[in-house]
């Protein structure tokens, strides 16, 4: 059996915060996700969006890919609700990103992630192992998230002018790495990709998908701090 490396952990919940440096109501949510990012049982990720850039400040961490992921969640739910601050819990429920009680309630309702994922750092690769636990899923993908643990940004214009905000677990790259059919599987990822993204932290997320490829419930996750 593959053992988790010394910097690896297997969280019980995944929180995705969609935030913006140009959003005056986002700093409390950024602070909340900073707290969750310190917990070993939670994978808390910050996705800065770019659709508020027109308000006077271009988000230095924002990307259209992050905005597209948020819109894909809205399309999957069918409600088309895209806003900041916005937290998606385990790819399933969505809540206002600054509402701690709503986040905690959603995590309790969802329970622990059902599929176990193990990560191990090798000399030139990250080894990923997904266990077979009998989950009946037709469409699911493994995703690699490369992130930076902490980024502090002084805001020069827009609604947060004059504020300095710290963001935790800022996603720099998110891409699919494999399809999963429910069986045990192993994948090796080159560490050179992490170096190119200038990221020392990575996560692997197993996520169900609709037949049209929209994101669904997150089934498992694991994180690794690279040496």
C-alpha positions in Angstrom: 0.0 0.0 0.0 1.2 3.5 -0.8 2.0 5.5 2.3 1.4 9.2 2.5 4.5 11.2 2.7 5.4 13.4 5.7 3.9 16.5 4.1 0.7 14.7 2.9 -2.8 14.9 4.3 -6.2 13.6 3.4 -8.9 16.2 4.2 -12.5 15.4 5.0 -13.9 18.5 3.2 -13.1 20.8 0.3 -13.9 24.5 0.4 -13.6 26.6 -2.8 -13.8 30.3 -2.2 -14.5 32.5 -5.2 -13.3 36.0 -4.2 -12.1 39.3 -5.7 -9.7 42.0 -4.7 -12.3 44.4 -6.1 -15.1 43.2 -3.9 -15.7 45.2 -0.7 -17.6 42.3 1.0 -14.9 39.7 0.3 -12.3 40.5 3.0 -14.3 38.8 5.8 -14.5 35.7 3.6 -10.8 35.8 2.8 -10.1 35.9 6.6 -12.4 33.0 7.1 -10.8 30.8 4.5 -7.4 31.7 6.0 -8.6 30.1 9.2 -9.8 26.9 7.4 -6.5 26.7 5.5 -4.7 26.1 8.8 -6.8 22.9 9.4 -5.5 19.5 8.4 -9.1 18.1 7.9 -10.1 20.8 5.4 -8.7 21.7 2.0 -9.5 25.4 1.6 -8.7 26.9 -1.8 -8.9 30.5 -3.0 -10.1 31.2 -6.6 -9.7 34.8 -7.5 -12.1 35.8 -10.3 -11.7 38.5 -12.9 -15.2 39.8 -13.6 -15.0 42.7 -11.1 -11.9 44.1 -12.7 -13.9 46.8 -14.5 -14.7 48.4 -11.2 -11.3 50.1 -11.0 -8.8 47.5 -9.8 -7.5 44.5 -11.8 -7.3 41.5 -9.4 -3.6 40.6 -9.4 -4.5 36.9 -8.7 -7.6 36.7 -10.8 -8.0 34.6 -13.9 -10.8 33.8 -16.4 -10.3 30.1 -15.7 -11.4 30.7 -12.1 -14.4 32.7 -13.2 -15.3 29.9 -15.7 -15.1 27.3 -12.9 -17.5 29.3 -10.8 -19.9 29.7 -13.7 -19.7 25.9 -14.4 -20.8 25.2 -10.8 -23.8 27.6 -11.3 -24.7 25.9 -14.6 -24.5 22.5 -12.9 -26.9 23.7 -10.2 -29.1 25.3 -12.7 -29.5 28.5 -10.7 -26.9 30.7 -12.6 -25.9 32.4 -9.3 -22.5 33.9 -9.7 -21.3 36.2 -6.9 -18.6 37.0 -4.5 -17.7 36.0 -1.8 -19.0 32.6 -2.6 -17.9 29.2 -1.1 -18.7 25.9 -2.7 -18.6 23.0 -0.2 -17.5 19.6 -1.6 -18.6 20.7 -5.1 -22.1 20.4 -3.8 -23.7 23.2 -1.6 -22.9 26.8 -2.1 -23.1 29.5 0.6 -22.1 33.1 1.1 -18.4 33.0 1.7 -18.3 35.0 4.9 -21.1 32.9 6.6 -19.2 30.6 9.0 -22.3 29.0 10.3 -23.5 28.1 6.8 -20.1 26.7 5.9 -20.0 24.5 9.0 -23.6 23.3 8.5 -22.9 22.4 4.9 -19.8 20.4 5.9 -21.8 18.5 8.6 -24.5 17.7 6.1 -22.1 16.4 3.5 -20.1 14.3 5.9 -16.6 12.9 5.1 -15.5 12.4 1.5 -16.1 8.8 0.5 -13.1 8.0 -1.6 -9.5 7.7 -0.2 -6.6 9.3 -2.1 -3.0 8.9 -1.1 -0.1 11.2 -2.3 3.6 10.5 -2.0 6.6 12.6 -3.1 9.3 10.8 -5.1 12.6 12.1 -6.5 11.1 13.5 -9.7 7.3 12.8 -9.4 4.2 12.9 -7.2 2.6 9.5 -6.9 -1.2 9.5 -6.7 -3.2 6.4 -5.6 -7.0 6.3 -5.6 -8.6 3.5 -3.7 -11.6 1.4 -4.9 -14.3 1.7 -2.3 -17.3 0.5 -4.4 -18.6 4.0 -5.3 -20.9 3.8 -8.3 -19.9 6.8 -10.4 -20.3 7.0 -14.2 -18.3 10.1 -14.7 -15.5 11.4 -12.5 -12.1 13.0 -13.0 -8.9 13.5 -11.1 -7.8 17.2 -10.9 -4.4 18.6 -10.0 -4.5 21.9 -8.1 -1.2 23.8 -7.7 -1.4 26.6 -5.1 0.6 29.1 -3.1 0.0 28.9 0.6 -0.1 32.7 1.2 -0.1 35.8 -0.9 -0.5 39.3 0.6 -1.7 42.1 -1.7 -1.9 45.8 -1.1 -5.0 47.2 -2.9 -4.4 50.5 -4.7 -7.8 51.2 -6.3 -11.4 50.2 -6.3 -13.7 49.2 -3.4 -10.9 48.0 -1.2 -8.5 51.0 -1.8 -5.9 51.2 0.9 -6.4 47.7 2.3 -3.8 45.0 2.5 -5.4 41.5 2.2 -3.8 38.1 2.7 -5.1 35.2 0.6 -4.5 31.6 1.6 -4.0 28.6 -0.7 -4.2 30.7 -3.9 -4.8 28.4 -6.9 -2.3 29.1 -9.6 -3.2 26.1 -11.9 -6.0 23.6 -12.0 -6.2 20.9 -14.6 -7.6 17.4 -15.1 -5.1 14.6 -15.0 -7.1 11.4 -15.4 -10.6 9.8 -15.7 -11.7 7.5 -12.9 -14.1 4.6 -13.4 -14.4 3.6 -9.8 -11.5 1.1 -9.7 -8.3 1.5 -7.9 -5.8 3.5 -9.9 -2.3 5.0 -9.7 -0.9 8.1 -11.6 2.6 9.6 -11.4 2.8 13.4 -12.0 6.1 15.1 -13.0 7.4 17.5 -10.4 8.7 19.7 -13.2 5.1 21.0 -13.6 5.1 22.3 -10.0 8.4 24.0 -10.7 7.0 25.7 -13.8 4.0 27.0 -11.9 6.3 28.2 -9.0 4.1 26.2 -6.6 5.3 24.2 -3.6 1.9 23.0 -2.6 -0.4 20.7 -4.5 -3.7 18.9 -4.1 -5.5 16.2 -6.0 -9.2 16.3 -6.1 -11.5 13.5 -7.3 -14.8 15.1 -8.7 -17.9 13.6 -10.2 -19.1 15.2 -13.4 -22.4 15.4 -15.3 -22.6 13.9 -18.8 -22.0 17.3 -20.2 -18.8 17.7 -18.2 -20.1 20.1 -15.5 -18.6 19.8 -12.0 -20.4 17.7 -9.4 -19.8 16.4 -5.9 -16.2 16.0 -4.8 -15.5 12.4 -3.8 -12.0 12.6 -2.4 -9.0 14.9 -2.0 -5.4 14.9 -0.8 -2.7 17.5 -0.3 1.0 17.6 -0.3 3.6 20.1 0.7 6.6 19.6 -1.5 10.1 19.5 -0.1 
